[in-house]
Each structure stands twice: as structure tokens, then as C-alpha cells.
Amino acid sequence: MTKAVTVRLDDETYTLLAQKAKAERRSLANYIEYAASNYAIESDYVSDKEMKEILADKELQASLKRAQKDIVAGRGKRVY
């Protein structure tokens, strides 16, 4: 089921999105849905380069392991 949403855009943002929608032969609404969906999905992932940096950072790895132990032990709380 689809939902209707009202969005306020400044003139510059509207023009940019309208141009991109036209270039992809999409309606503005469809382009905004597509762009927002892609952003939401992509923001959950890291690039291969970022992952290599994370894995190479020994201090960060130690901190993550301590955090994981705290989670398993029930210490702390989830923050959204």
C-alpha cells in the first residue's frame, strides 16, 4: 500500500530534483521516492575502503569487542 507525503522544498532543491527526474525520465514524485529509498539503503552499508580501515584499527576493534560483551551481558541500553 502506498502512502502520500507532503514535502516542502526550497527552489534550488526543487529545481535540482526536477532536472534529475527529467534526465531519468521519471516523475518528480517517483524520483524523490527512488532517491530517498536508495539513500536509506546505502547509508546502512560501508564501502570496501571504509571496512578495511575499520578492520585495520586495532583500538576500534578492541572497543567493539568490549561493547559486544556488554551487550551479551545485558549492560547498557539501545539508543535509536
Stockholm file with secondary structure:
# STOCKHOLM 1.0

chainA/1-80         MTKAVTVRLDDETYTLLAQKAKAERRSLANYIEYAASNYAIESDYVSDKEMKEILADKELQASLKRAQKDIVAGRGKRVY
#=GR chainA/1-80 SS CCCCCCCCCCHHHHHHHHHHHHHTTCCHHHHHHHHHHHHHHHTTCCCHHHHHHHHHCHHHHHHHHHHHHHHHTTCSCCCC
#=GC SS_cons        CCCCCCCCCCHHHHHHHHHHHHHTTCCHHHHHHHHHHHHHHHTTCCCHHHHHHHHHCHHHHHHHHHHHHHHHTTCSCCCC
//
